[in-house]
Amino acid sequence: MAKPQEKVSFGQRLKQIGMVFRFTAKQDRWFAPLAFAAVVIPLALTVVAFLLWGWFWIPVGILFALLCLLIVLNLRSNRAMMNAAEGQPGAAAQIMENMRGDWRVTPAVTSTTQMDMVHLVIGRPGVILLAEGNPQRVRGLLGQEKRRLAKVIGNAPLHDYVIGTEEGQLPVRKLRMTLMRLPRSLSGKDVNSLDKRLKALTARPQLPKGAIPKNMRPPRGAFRQSRGR
């Protein structure tokens, strides 16, 4: 099920918008000039309309200026966030968690100590694996994860992408649009059923590889005592 959205007060909303303004202005040098133009041009046209046709156009012009400003803020802030996320570990999972719609995201369902990771996403397009890290290592992780998931997903479509900027990889800034264009092959009921099966699969405890840590080893003589009983 999709997560219910928490109610945000008007003051919190204004605070969030202010944070987005500051972040975007810091990341994008074109944001301030574009935001200025988005406000000044509609207000200048409003003054002309007021002189020609009366005061009725004043509130219309103000609302239109605010609308233009929000459009510029939305476009440039998304661009700034994508630029900031480029190359950051876990960026793909964070973008998916903030996407609208019913997307079930499990970040780093498998990973390595070198910050290579594969994220698991379940949605109407099916099962999606997003790999981040060294291309050679993550392709091996993808192969392992695909073989593991093939046992439980049945006929559900399986998509996999390697996030990056090299040839054959998916840039993080194109991730959202790419997944939104995938065909919706599953119903909401199918997504729920698939989510339960995959959660049961990923919830299985896995023993750590290598030597057993000292704090997990049984005390000396424990095996001899158990055999002597």
Buried (B, 14 or more C-beta within 10 A) or exposed (E): EEEEEEEEEEEEEEEEEEEBBEBBBEBBEEBEEBBEEBBEEBBEBBEEBBEEEEEEBBEEBBEBBEEBBEEBBEBBBEBBBBEBBBEEBBBBBBBBBEBEEBBBBBBBBBBBEEEBBBBBBBBBBBBBBBBBBBBEBBBEBBEEBBEBBEEEBEEBEBBBBBBBEEEEBBEBBEBBEEBEEBEEEBEEEBBBBBBEBBEEBBEEEEEEEEEEEEEEEEEEEEEEEEEEE
